[in-house]
Amino acid sequence: MDHYSVNVKCPFYLREEPKVIVCEGIGSAASLRLAFRSAKQKRRHEEQYCAGIDDCRACPLYGAIETKYT
């Protein structure tokens, strides 16, 4: 696991692997697995969407996951 997980602010983030980010799923018994072609692409996504509360709201998955709480 790399150091970027420490900076994650997104409430739906669960864990990561070298080229994967795992988030809460849309249903209560599911999770979403975002697989990237490279660790660099994963870091870019994580920096853009996962690292700040305002940034995570811009994530393409955020709105879909949030619907289970509204």
C-alpha positions as CSV (number, residue, x, y, z in Angstrom):
1,M,0.0,0.0,0.0
2,D,1.4,3.4,-0.8
3,H,1.3,6.6,1.3
4,Y,-1.6,8.2,-0.5
5,S,-4.2,6.4,1.5
6,V,-3.2,8.5,4.5
7,N,-4.4,11.6,2.7
8,V,-7.8,10.3,1.7
9,K,-10.8,12.3,2.9
10,C,-13.6,10.6,0.9
11,P,-16.1,9.0,3.3
12,F,-16.7,6.2,0.8
13,Y,-13.1,5.1,0.5
14,L,-12.4,1.6,2.0
15,R,-8.9,0.5,1.0
16,E,-6.4,0.3,-1.8
17,E,-4.0,-2.0,-3.5
18,P,-1.1,-1.0,-5.8
19,K,-3.4,-0.4,-8.8
20,V,-6.8,-0.5,-7.2
21,I,-9.0,1.7,-5.1
22,V,-11.9,0.1,-3.2
23,C,-14.9,2.2,-2.3
24,E,-18.3,1.5,-0.7
25,G,-20.8,0.1,-3.1
26,I,-24.2,1.3,-4.1
27,G,-25.9,-1.4,-2.0
28,S,-25.2,-2.3,1.6
29,A,-23.5,-5.6,0.9
30,A,-21.3,-4.4,-2.1
31,S,-18.1,-2.6,-2.8
32,L,-16.8,-0.9,-5.9
33,R,-13.3,-1.8,-7.2
34,L,-11.6,0.8,-9.4
35,A,-8.8,-0.9,-11.3
36,F,-6.2,1.2,-13.1
37,R,-3.6,0.2,-15.7
38,S,-0.8,1.6,-13.6
39,A,-0.1,2.8,-10.1
40,K,0.6,6.2,-11.5
41,Q,-2.9,6.5,-12.9
42,K,-4.4,5.3,-9.6
43,R,-2.4,8.0,-7.7
44,R,-3.6,10.6,-10.2
45,H,-7.2,9.6,-9.6
46,E,-6.7,9.5,-5.8
47,E,-5.0,12.9,-5.7
48,Q,-7.8,14.4,-7.9
49,Y,-10.8,12.9,-6.2
50,C,-10.0,11.1,-3.0
51,A,-7.7,13.5,-1.1
52,G,-10.1,16.4,-0.3
53,I,-13.7,16.5,0.7
54,D,-14.6,19.0,-2.1
55,D,-12.6,17.0,-4.6
56,C,-14.3,13.7,-3.8
57,R,-17.7,15.2,-4.5
58,A,-16.5,15.7,-8.1
59,C,-15.7,12.0,-8.4
60,P,-17.9,10.2,-11.0
61,L,-18.9,7.6,-8.4
62,Y,-19.6,9.9,-5.5
63,G,-23.1,10.8,-6.4
64,A,-24.1,7.2,-7.1
65,I,-22.8,6.0,-3.8
66,E,-24.2,8.9,-1.9
67,T,-27.8,8.0,-3.0
68,K,-27.9,5.1,-0.6
69,Y,-27.8,7.6,2.3
70,T,-30.4,10.1,1.0
